């Protein structure tokens, strides 16, 4: 039997300024799409791998 020693919490804060309606690069919808493609989607892919390995990660996005 494994004794649980505690828990671990990693908090990642992601912030993009309000850019909708500000055109395209370097600010605007391109910025949001870039953030999703390079940050949020890879994070979700890694979380799915953890779930497949039997872990139960908990996540909050703020």
N, CA, C and O atoms as a Tripos MOL2 file, in Angstrom:
@<TRIPOS>MOLECULE
protein
  248   247    62     0     0
PROTEIN
NO_CHARGES

@<TRIPOS>ATOM
      1 N           0.8460   -1.1840    0.0000 N.3       1 UNK1
      2 CA          0.0000    0.0000    0.0000 C.3       1 UNK1
      3 C           0.8880    1.2420    0.0000 C.2       1 UNK1
      4 O           1.9000    1.2890    0.6980 O.2       1 UNK1
      5 N           0.5110    2.2210   -0.7680 N.am      2 UNK2
      6 CA          1.2800    3.4550   -0.8600 C.3       2 UNK2
      7 C           0.6370    4.5190    0.0100 C.2       2 UNK2
      8 O          -0.5560    4.7980   -0.1060 O.2       2 UNK2
      9 N           1.4320    5.1020    0.8740 N.am      3 UNK3
     10 CA          0.9370    6.2120    1.6900 C.3       3 UNK3
     11 C           1.0000    7.4990    0.8780 C.2       3 UNK3
     12 O           2.0030    7.7760    0.2210 O.2       3 UNK3
     13 N          -0.0590    8.2740    0.9260 N.am      4 UNK4
     14 CA         -0.0940    9.5570    0.2360 C.3       4 UNK4
     15 C           0.5610   10.5890    1.1430 C.2       4 UNK4
     16 O           0.1330   10.7880    2.2790 O.2       4 UNK4
     17 N           1.5940   11.2390    0.6400 N.am      5 UNK5
     18 CA          2.3380   12.2070    1.4350 C.3       5 UNK5
     19 C           1.7850   13.6160    1.3260 C.2       5 UNK5
     20 O           2.0700   14.4520    2.1840 O.2       5 UNK5
     21 N           1.0290   13.8920    0.3300 N.am      6 UNK6
     22 CA          0.5100   15.2390    0.1300 C.3       6 UNK6
     23 C          -0.0090   15.3910   -1.2850 C.2       6 UNK6
     24 O          -0.3460   14.4150   -1.9550 O.2       6 UNK6
     25 N          -0.0640   16.6130   -1.7140 N.am      7 UNK7
     26 CA         -0.5250   16.8730   -3.0690 C.3       7 UNK7
     27 C           0.3360   17.9620   -3.6840 C.2       7 UNK7
     28 O           1.0700   18.6650   -2.9890 O.2       7 UNK7
     29 N           0.2350   18.0870   -4.9750 N.am      8 UNK8
     30 CA          1.0360   19.0480   -5.7250 C.3       8 UNK8
     31 C           0.1010   19.8910   -6.5690 C.2       8 UNK8
     32 O          -0.8260   19.3760   -7.1940 O.2       8 UNK8
     33 N           0.3490   21.1750   -6.5820 N.am      9 UNK9
     34 CA         -0.4550   22.0760   -7.3960 C.3       9 UNK9
     35 C           0.4700   22.9510   -8.2300 C.2       9 UNK9
     36 O           1.2970   23.6870   -7.6900 O.2       9 UNK9
     37 N           0.3260   22.8680   -9.5290 N.am     10 UNK10
     38 CA          1.0600   23.7290  -10.4510 C.3      10 UNK10
     39 C           0.0470   24.6800  -11.0590 C.2      10 UNK10
     40 O          -0.9040   24.2530  -11.7150 O.2      10 UNK10
     41 N           0.2510   25.9530  -10.8420 N.am     11 UNK11
     42 CA         -0.6900   26.9560  -11.3300 C.3      11 UNK11
     43 C          -0.0420   27.7030  -12.4860 C.2      11 UNK11
     44 O           1.0090   28.3260  -12.3330 O.2      11 UNK11
     45 N          -0.6790   27.6320  -13.6270 N.am     12 UNK12
     46 CA         -0.2130   28.3570  -14.8020 C.3      12 UNK12
     47 C          -1.2020   29.4760  -15.0930 C.2      12 UNK12
     48 O          -2.3980   29.2320  -15.2560 O.2      12 UNK12
     49 N          -0.7100   30.6710  -15.1570 N.am     13 UNK13
     50 CA         -1.5790   31.8100  -15.4430 C.3      13 UNK13
     51 C          -1.3190   32.2630  -16.8730 C.2      13 UNK13
     52 O          -0.1910   32.5930  -17.2380 O.2      13 UNK13
     53 N          -2.3500   32.2730  -17.6560 N.am     14 UNK14
     54 CA         -2.2330   32.7210  -19.0440 C.3      14 UNK14
     55 C          -3.0960   33.9560  -19.2320 C.2      14 UNK14
     56 O          -4.2660   33.9780  -18.8490 O.2      14 UNK14
     57 N          -2.5220   34.9530  -19.8080 N.am     15 UNK15
     58 CA         -3.2650   36.1940  -19.9940 C.3      15 UNK15
     59 C          -2.9700   36.7680  -21.3760 C.2      15 UNK15
     60 O          -1.8150   36.9170  -21.7760 O.2      15 UNK15
     61 N          -4.0110   37.0740  -22.0700 N.am     16 UNK16
     62 CA         -3.8980   37.8310  -23.3140 C.3      16 UNK16
     63 C          -4.7780   39.0640  -23.1640 C.2      16 UNK16
     64 O          -5.9150   38.9600  -22.7030 O.2      16 UNK16
     65 N          -4.2720   40.2150  -23.5430 N.am     17 UNK17
     66 CA         -5.1210   41.4050  -23.4710 C.3      17 UNK17
     67 C          -6.3250   41.2680  -24.4070 C.2      17 UNK17
     68 O          -6.3270   40.4320  -25.3120 O.2      17 UNK17
     69 N          -7.3180   42.0730  -24.1860 N.am     18 UNK18
     70 CA         -8.5110   42.0400  -25.0320 C.3      18 UNK18
     71 C          -8.1240   42.5350  -26.4170 C.2      18 UNK18
     72 O          -7.8850   43.7280  -26.6060 O.2      18 UNK18
     73 N          -8.0600   41.6250  -27.3890 N.am     19 UNK19
     74 CA         -7.5620   41.9780  -28.7160 C.3      19 UNK19
     75 C          -8.5830   41.7720  -29.8230 C.2      19 UNK19
     76 O          -8.3140   42.0920  -30.9810 O.2      19 UNK19
     77 N          -9.7430   41.2440  -29.4850 N.am     20 UNK20
     78 CA        -10.7570   41.0290  -30.5190 C.3      20 UNK20
     79 C         -11.1630   42.3830  -31.0980 C.2      20 UNK20
     80 O         -11.4650   43.3200  -30.3580 O.2      20 UNK20
     81 N         -11.1660   42.4730  -32.4010 N.am     21 UNK21
     82 CA        -11.5280   43.7150  -33.0660 C.3      21 UNK21
     83 C         -10.3510   44.6550  -33.2850 C.2      21 UNK21
     84 O         -10.5410   45.7920  -33.7160 O.2      21 UNK21
     85 N          -9.1360   44.1930  -32.9910 N.am     22 UNK22
     86 CA         -7.9510   45.0310  -33.1630 C.3      22 UNK22
     87 C          -7.1760   44.6500  -34.4160 C.2      22 UNK22
     88 O          -5.9690   44.8820  -34.4860 O.2      22 UNK22
     89 N          -7.8390   44.0770  -35.3940 N.am     23 UNK23
     90 CA         -7.1740   43.7460  -36.6470 C.3      23 UNK23
     91 C          -6.4080   42.4450  -36.5800 C.2      23 UNK23
     92 O          -6.8330   41.4750  -35.9530 O.2      23 UNK23
     93 N          -5.2580   42.4530  -37.2490 N.am     24 UNK24
     94 CA         -4.4410   41.2450  -37.3150 C.3      24 UNK24
     95 C          -3.0600   41.5320  -36.7320 C.2      24 UNK24
     96 O          -2.8760   42.4690  -35.9550 O.2      24 UNK24
     97 N          -2.0990   40.7030  -37.1250 N.am     25 UNK25
     98 CA         -0.7510   40.7400  -36.5580 C.3      25 UNK25
     99 C          -0.2170   42.1620  -36.4600 C.2      25 UNK25
    100 O          -0.4290   42.9270  -37.4000 O.2      25 UNK25
    101 N           0.4630   42.5750  -35.3890 N.am     26 UNK26
    102 CA          0.8790   41.7400  -34.2670 C.3      26 UNK26
    103 C          -0.1600   41.6310  -33.1670 C.2      26 UNK26
    104 O           0.0510   40.9070  -32.1930 O.2      26 UNK26
    105 N          -1.2590   42.3210  -33.2970 N.am     27 UNK27
    106 CA         -2.3180   42.2120  -32.2900 C.3      27 UNK27
    107 C          -3.6100   41.8650  -33.0000 C.2      27 UNK27
    108 O          -3.7660   42.1200  -34.1940 O.2      27 UNK27
    109 N          -4.5150   41.2940  -32.2720 N.am     28 UNK28
    110 CA         -5.7980   40.9390  -32.8530 C.3      28 UNK28
    111 C          -6.0110   39.4440  -32.8490 C.2      28 UNK28
    112 O          -5.3900   38.7150  -32.0750 O.2      28 UNK28
    113 N          -6.8910   38.9960  -33.7170 N.am     29 UNK29
    114 CA         -7.2810   37.5840  -33.7430 C.3      29 UNK29
    115 C          -6.1080   36.6550  -34.0520 C.2      29 UNK29
    116 O          -6.0860   35.5190  -33.5790 O.2      29 UNK29
    117 N          -5.1360   37.1170  -34.8350 N.am     30 UNK30
    118 CA         -3.9600   36.2770  -35.0990 C.3      30 UNK30
    119 C          -3.2480   35.9160  -33.8050 C.2      30 UNK30
    120 O          -2.7430   34.8030  -33.6560 O.2      30 UNK30
    121 N          -3.2090   36.8510  -32.8760 N.am     31 UNK31
    122 CA         -2.5390   36.6390  -31.5970 C.3      31 UNK31
    123 C          -3.2540   35.5570  -30.7880 C.2      31 UNK31
    124 O          -2.6100   34.6960  -30.1890 O.2      31 UNK31
    125 N          -4.5710   35.6050  -30.7770 N.am     32 UNK32
    126 CA         -5.3530   34.5970  -30.0540 C.3      32 UNK32
    127 C          -5.1630   33.2240  -30.6940 C.2      32 UNK32
    128 O          -4.9740   32.2310  -29.9920 O.2      32 UNK32
    129 N          -5.2120   33.1700  -32.0230 N.am     33 UNK33
    130 CA         -5.0130   31.8910  -32.7210 C.3      33 UNK33
    131 C          -3.6210   31.3310  -32.4710 C.2      33 UNK33
    132 O          -3.4660   30.1210  -32.3040 O.2      33 UNK33
    133 N          -2.6070   32.1880  -32.4430 N.am     34 UNK34
    134 CA         -1.2380   31.7480  -32.1750 C.3      34 UNK34
    135 C          -1.1220   31.1880  -30.7590 C.2      34 UNK34
    136 O          -0.4810   30.1590  -30.5460 O.2      34 UNK34
    137 N          -1.7370   31.8610  -29.7990 N.am     35 UNK35
    138 CA         -1.6930   31.3840  -28.4150 C.3      35 UNK35
    139 C          -2.3650   30.0230  -28.2880 C.2      35 UNK35
    140 O          -1.8630   29.1460  -27.5850 O.2      35 UNK35
    141 N          -3.4880   29.8440  -28.9580 N.am     36 UNK36
    142 CA         -4.1840   28.5550  -28.8950 C.3      36 UNK36
    143 C          -3.3490   27.4530  -29.5290 C.2      36 UNK36
    144 O          -3.2380   26.3590  -28.9770 O.2      36 UNK36
    145 N          -2.7670   27.7390  -30.6790 N.am     37 UNK37
    146 CA         -2.0070   26.7200  -31.4050 C.3      37 UNK37
    147 C          -0.7100   26.3410  -30.7090 C.2      37 UNK37
    148 O          -0.2910   25.1860  -30.7720 O.2      37 UNK37
    149 N          -0.0680   27.2990  -30.0460 N.am     38 UNK38
    150 CA          1.2560   27.0460  -29.4840 C.3      38 UNK38
    151 C           1.2560   26.8140  -27.9770 C.2      38 UNK38
    152 O           2.2730   26.4030  -27.4180 O.2      38 UNK38
    153 N           0.1390   27.0700  -27.3170 N.am     39 UNK39
    154 CA          0.1100   26.9400  -25.8610 C.3      39 UNK39
    155 C          -0.9950   26.0070  -25.3920 C.2      39 UNK39
    156 O          -0.7200   24.9620  -24.8010 O.2      39 UNK39
    157 N          -2.2330   26.3760  -25.6500 N.am     40 UNK40
    158 CA         -3.3600   25.6470  -25.0790 C.3      40 UNK40
    159 C          -3.5310   24.2580  -25.6830 C.2      40 UNK40
    160 O          -3.7760   23.3010  -24.9490 O.2      40 UNK40
    161 N          -3.4110   24.1250  -26.9790 N.am     41 UNK41
    162 CA         -3.5900   22.8160  -27.6180 C.3      41 UNK41
    163 C          -2.5060   21.8320  -27.1810 C.2      41 UNK41
    164 O          -2.8390   20.6960  -26.8420 O.2      41 UNK41
    165 N          -1.2070   22.2180  -27.1710 N.am     42 UNK42
    166 CA         -0.1990   21.2800  -26.6530 C.3      42 UNK42
    167 C          -0.4270   20.9040  -25.1870 C.2      42 UNK42
    168 O          -0.1810   19.7620  -24.7990 O.2      42 UNK42
    169 N          -0.8880   21.8400  -24.3810 N.am     43 UNK43
    170 CA         -1.1900   21.5360  -22.9830 C.3      43 UNK43
    171 C          -2.3000   20.4950  -22.8900 C.2      43 UNK43
    172 O          -2.2020   19.5560  -22.1010 O.2      43 UNK43
    173 N          -3.3420   20.6510  -23.6770 N.am     44 UNK44
    174 CA         -4.4270   19.6730  -23.6830 C.3      44 UNK44
    175 C          -3.9480   18.3050  -24.1460 C.2      44 UNK44
    176 O          -4.3750   17.2830  -23.6090 O.2      44 UNK44
    177 N          -3.0700   18.2780  -25.1330 N.am     45 UNK45
    178 CA         -2.5350   17.0000  -25.6210 C.3      45 UNK45
    179 C          -1.7750   16.2770  -24.5090 C.2      45 UNK45
    180 O          -1.8990   15.0610  -24.3680 O.2      45 UNK45
    181 N          -0.9930   17.0090  -23.7230 N.am     46 UNK46
    182 CA         -0.2450   16.3980  -22.6200 C.3      46 UNK46
    183 C          -1.1910   15.9180  -21.5220 C.2      46 UNK46
    184 O          -0.9560   14.8740  -20.9130 O.2      46 UNK46
    185 N          -2.2520   16.6700  -21.2680 N.am     47 UNK47
    186 CA         -3.2340   16.2320  -20.2720 C.3      47 UNK47
    187 C          -3.9150   14.9410  -20.7150 C.2      47 UNK47
    188 O          -4.1530   14.0540  -19.8950 O.2      47 UNK47
    189 N          -4.2300   14.8280  -21.9980 N.am     48 UNK48
    190 CA         -4.8310   13.5880  -22.5060 C.3      48 UNK48
    191 C          -3.8780   12.4100  -22.3480 C.2      48 UNK48
    192 O          -4.3200   11.2990  -22.0570 O.2      48 UNK48
    193 N          -2.5780   12.6310  -22.5360 N.am     49 UNK49
    194 CA         -1.5960   11.5640  -22.3260 C.3      49 UNK49
    195 C          -1.5920   11.1020  -20.8700 C.2      49 UNK49
    196 O          -1.5170    9.9050  -20.5940 O.2      49 UNK49
    197 N          -1.6710   12.0590  -19.9370 N.am     50 UNK50
    198 CA         -1.7220   11.6980  -18.5200 C.3      50 UNK50
    199 C          -2.9620   10.8670  -18.2120 C.2      50 UNK50
    200 O          -2.8880    9.8920  -17.4660 O.2      50 UNK50
    201 N          -4.0880   11.2470  -18.7800 N.am     51 UNK51
    202 CA         -5.3300   10.4990  -18.5680 C.3      51 UNK51
    203 C          -5.1920    9.0880  -19.1170 C.2      51 UNK51
    204 O          -5.6180    8.1250  -18.4790 O.2      51 UNK51
    205 N          -4.5950    8.9620  -20.3050 N.am     52 UNK52
    206 CA         -4.3770    7.6310  -20.8930 C.3      52 UNK52
    207 C          -3.4690    6.7710  -20.0240 C.2      52 UNK52
    208 O          -3.5830    5.5450  -20.0260 O.2      52 UNK52
    209 N          -2.5600    7.4130  -19.2760 N.am     53 UNK53
    210 CA         -1.6420    6.6900  -18.3900 C.3      53 UNK53
    211 C          -2.2550    6.3950  -17.0240 C.2      53 UNK53
    212 O          -1.5900    5.8250  -16.1590 O.2      53 UNK53
    213 N          -3.5140    6.7780  -16.8220 N.am     54 UNK54
    214 CA         -4.1990    6.4630  -15.5800 C.3      54 UNK54
    215 C          -4.1880    7.5620  -14.5350 C.2      54 UNK54
    216 O          -4.6790    7.3570  -13.4250 O.2      54 UNK54
    217 N          -3.6430    8.7150  -14.8600 N.am     55 UNK55
    218 CA         -3.6470    9.8370  -13.9200 C.3      55 UNK55
    219 C          -4.9500   10.6150  -14.0750 C.2      55 UNK55
    220 O          -5.6400   10.5040  -15.0880 O.2      55 UNK55
    221 N          -5.2660   11.3900  -13.0700 N.am     56 UNK56
    222 CA         -6.4930   12.1890  -13.0840 C.3      56 UNK56
    223 C          -6.1320   13.6530  -12.8220 C.2      56 UNK56
    224 O          -6.3810   14.1700  -11.7330 O.2      56 UNK56
    225 N          -5.5460   14.3190  -13.8200 N.am     57 UNK57
    226 CA         -5.1360   15.7070  -13.6000 C.3      57 UNK57
    227 C          -6.3470   16.6110  -13.4480 C.2      57 UNK57
    228 O          -7.3970   16.3920  -14.0520 O.2      57 UNK57
    229 N          -6.1720   17.6150  -12.6380 N.am     58 UNK58
    230 CA         -7.2160   18.6210  -12.4540 C.3      58 UNK58
    231 C          -6.6490   19.9390  -12.9570 C.2      58 UNK58
    232 O          -5.4790   20.2460  -12.7290 O.2      58 UNK58
    233 N          -7.4660   20.7040  -13.6310 N.am     59 UNK59
    234 CA         -6.9790   21.8980  -14.3030 C.3      59 UNK59
    235 C          -7.9940   23.0120  -14.1690 C.2      59 UNK59
    236 O          -9.2030   22.7940  -14.2550 O.2      59 UNK59
    237 N          -7.4860   24.1950  -13.9590 N.am     60 UNK60
    238 CA         -8.3250   25.3780  -14.0290 C.3      60 UNK60
    239 C          -7.6330   26.3840  -14.9340 C.2      60 UNK60
    240 O          -6.4140   26.5470  -14.8770 O.2      60 UNK60
    241 N          -8.3960   27.0430  -15.7490 N.am     61 UNK61
    242 CA         -7.8550   28.0670  -16.6380 C.3      61 UNK61
    243 C          -8.5000   29.3780  -16.2590 C.2      61 UNK61
    244 O          -9.7240   29.5040  -16.2400 O.2      61 UNK61
    245 N          -7.6770   30.3350  -15.9610 N.am     62 UNK62
    246 CA         -8.2040   31.6270  -15.5410 C.3      62 UNK62
    247 C          -7.5170   32.7630  -16.2190 C.2      62 UNK62
    248 O          -7.8490   33.9220  -15.9710 O.2      62 UNK62
@<TRIPOS>BOND
     1     1     2 1
     2     2     3 1
     3     3     4 2
     4     3     5 am
     5     5     6 1
     6     6     7 1
     7     7     8 2
     8     7     9 am
     9     9    10 1
    10    10    11 1
    11    11    12 2
    12    11    13 am
    13    13    14 1
    14    14    15 1
    15    15    16 2
    16    15    17 am
    17    17    18 1
    18    18    19 1
    19    19    20 2
    20    19    21 am
    21    21    22 1
    22    22    23 1
    23    23    24 2
    24    23    25 am
    25    25    26 1
    26    26    27 1
    27    27    28 2
    28    27    29 am
    29    29    30 1
    30    30    31 1
    31    31    32 2
    32    31    33 am
    33    33    34 1
    34    34    35 1
    35    35    36 2
    36    35    37 am
    37    37    38 1
    38    38    39 1
    39    39    40 2
    40    39    41 am
    41    41    42 1
    42    42    43 1
    43    43    44 2
    44    43    45 am
    45    45    46 1
    46    46    47 1
    47    47    48 2
    48    47    49 am
    49    49    50 1
    50    50    51 1
    51    51    52 2
    52    51    53 am
    53    53    54 1
    54    54    55 1
    55    55    56 2
    56    55    57 am
    57    57    58 1
    58    58    59 1
    59    59    60 2
    60    59    61 am
    61    61    62 1
    62    62    63 1
    63    63    64 2
    64    63    65 am
    65    65    66 1
    66    66    67 1
    67    67    68 2
    68    67    69 am
    69    69    70 1
    70    70    71 1
    71    71    72 2
    72    71    73 am
    73    73    74 1
    74    74    75 1
    75    75    76 2
    76    75    77 am
    77    77    78 1
    78    78    79 1
    79    79    80 2
    80    79    81 am
    81    81    82 1
    82    82    83 1
    83    83    84 2
    84    83    85 am
    85    85    86 1
    86    86    87 1
    87    87    88 2
    88    87    89 am
    89    89    90 1
    90    90    91 1
    91    91    92 2
    92    91    93 am
    93    93    94 1
    94    94    95 1
    95    95    96 2
    96    95    97 am
    97    97    98 1
    98    98    99 1
    99    99   100 2
   100    99   101 am
   101   101   102 1
   102   102   103 1
   103   103   104 2
   104   103   105 am
   105   105   106 1
   106   106   107 1
   107   107   108 2
   108   107   109 am
   109   109   110 1
   110   110   111 1
   111   111   112 2
   112   111   113 am
   113   113   114 1
   114   114   115 1
   115   115   116 2
   116   115   117 am
   117   117   118 1
   118   118   119 1
   119   119   120 2
   120   119   121 am
   121   121   122 1
   122   122   123 1
   123   123   124 2
   124   123   125 am
   125   125   126 1
   126   126   127 1
   127   127   128 2
   128   127   129 am
   129   129   130 1
   130   130   131 1
   131   131   132 2
   132   131   133 am
   133   133   134 1
   134   134   135 1
   135   135   136 2
   136   135   137 am
   137   137   138 1
   138   138   139 1
   139   139   140 2
   140   139   141 am
   141   141   142 1
   142   142   143 1
   143   143   144 2
   144   143   145 am
   145   145   146 1
   146   146   147 1
   147   147   148 2
   148   147   149 am
   149   149   150 1
   150   150   151 1
   151   151   152 2
   152   151   153 am
   153   153   154 1
   154   154   155 1
   155   155   156 2
   156   155   157 am
   157   157   158 1
   158   158   159 1
   159   159   160 2
   160   159   161 am
   161   161   162 1
   162   162   163 1
   163   163   164 2
   164   163   165 am
   165   165   166 1
   166   166   167 1
   167   167   168 2
   168   167   169 am
   169   169   170 1
   170   170   171 1
   171   171   172 2
   172   171   173 am
   173   173   174 1
   174   174   175 1
   175   175   176 2
   176   175   177 am
   177   177   178 1
   178   178   179 1
   179   179   180 2
   180   179   181 am
   181   181   182 1
   182   182   183 1
   183   183   184 2
   184   183   185 am
   185   185   186 1
   186   186   187 1
   187   187   188 2
   188   187   189 am
   189   189   190 1
   190   190   191 1
   191   191   192 2
   192   191   193 am
   193   193   194 1
   194   194   195 1
   195   195   196 2
   196   195   197 am
   197   197   198 1
   198   198   199 1
   199   199   200 2
   200   199   201 am
   201   201   202 1
   202   202   203 1
   203   203   204 2
   204   203   205 am
   205   205   206 1
   206   206   207 1
   207   207   208 2
   208   207   209 am
   209   209   210 1
   210   210   211 1
   211   211   212 2
   212   211   213 am
   213   213   214 1
   214   214   215 1
   215   215   216 2
   216   215   217 am
   217   217   218 1
   218   218   219 1
   219   219   220 2
   220   219   221 am
   221   221   222 1
   222   222   223 1
   223   223   224 2
   224   223   225 am
   225   225   226 1
   226   226   227 1
   227   227   228 2
   228   227   229 am
   229   229   230 1
   230   230   231 1
   231   231   232 2
   232   231   233 am
   233   233   234 1
   234   234   235 1
   235   235   236 2
   236   235   237 am
   237   237   238 1
   238   238   239 1
   239   239   240 2
   240   239   241 am
   241   241   242 1
   242   242   243 1
   243   243   244 2
   244   243   245 am
   245   245   246 1
   246   246   247 1
   247   247   248 2
@<TRIPOS>SUBSTRUCTURE
     1 UNK1         2 RESIDUE 1 A UNK
     2 UNK2         6 RESIDUE 1 A UNK
     3 UNK3        10 RESIDUE 1 A UNK
     4 UNK4        14 RESIDUE 1 A UNK
     5 UNK5        18 RESIDUE 1 A UNK
     6 UNK6        22 RESIDUE 1 A UNK
     7 UNK7        26 RESIDUE 1 A UNK
     8 UNK8        30 RESIDUE 1 A UNK
     9 UNK9        34 RESIDUE 1 A UNK
    10 UNK10       38 RESIDUE 1 A UNK
    11 UNK11       42 RESIDUE 1 A UNK
    12 UNK12       46 RESIDUE 1 A UNK
    13 UNK13       50 RESIDUE 1 A UNK
    14 UNK14       54 RESIDUE 1 A UNK
    15 UNK15       58 RESIDUE 1 A UNK
    16 UNK16       62 RESIDUE 1 A UNK
    17 UNK17       66 RESIDUE 1 A UNK
    18 UNK18       70 RESIDUE 1 A UNK
    19 UNK19       74 RESIDUE 1 A UNK
    20 UNK20       78 RESIDUE 1 A UNK
    21 UNK21       82 RESIDUE 1 A UNK
    22 UNK22       86 RESIDUE 1 A UNK
    23 UNK23       90 RESIDUE 1 A UNK
    24 UNK24       94 RESIDUE 1 A UNK
    25 UNK25       98 RESIDUE 1 A UNK
    26 UNK26      102 RESIDUE 1 A UNK
    27 UNK27      106 RESIDUE 1 A UNK
    28 UNK28      110 RESIDUE 1 A UNK
    29 UNK29      114 RESIDUE 1 A UNK
    30 UNK30      118 RESIDUE 1 A UNK
    31 UNK31      122 RESIDUE 1 A UNK
    32 UNK32      126 RESIDUE 1 A UNK
    33 UNK33      130 RESIDUE 1 A UNK
    34 UNK34      134 RESIDUE 1 A UNK
    35 UNK35      138 RESIDUE 1 A UNK
    36 UNK36      142 RESIDUE 1 A UNK
    37 UNK37      146 RESIDUE 1 A UNK
    38 UNK38      150 RESIDUE 1 A UNK
    39 UNK39      154 RESIDUE 1 A UNK
    40 UNK40      158 RESIDUE 1 A UNK
    41 UNK41      162 RESIDUE 1 A UNK
    42 UNK42      166 RESIDUE 1 A UNK
    43 UNK43      170 RESIDUE 1 A UNK
    44 UNK44      174 RESIDUE 1 A UNK
    45 UNK45      178 RESIDUE 1 A UNK
    46 UNK46      182 RESIDUE 1 A UNK
    47 UNK47      186 RESIDUE 1 A UNK
    48 UNK48      190 RESIDUE 1 A UNK
    49 UNK49      194 RESIDUE 1 A UNK
    50 UNK50      198 RESIDUE 1 A UNK
    51 UNK51      202 RESIDUE 1 A UNK
    52 UNK52      206 RESIDUE 1 A UNK
    53 UNK53      210 RESIDUE 1 A UNK
    54 UNK54      214 RESIDUE 1 A UNK
    55 UNK55      218 RESIDUE 1 A UNK
    56 UNK56      222 RESIDUE 1 A UNK
    57 UNK57      226 RESIDUE 1 A UNK
    58 UNK58      230 RESIDUE 1 A UNK
    59 UNK59      234 RESIDUE 1 A UNK
    60 UNK60      238 RESIDUE 1 A UNK
    61 UNK61      242 RESIDUE 1 A UNK
    62 UNK62      246 RESIDUE 1 A UNK
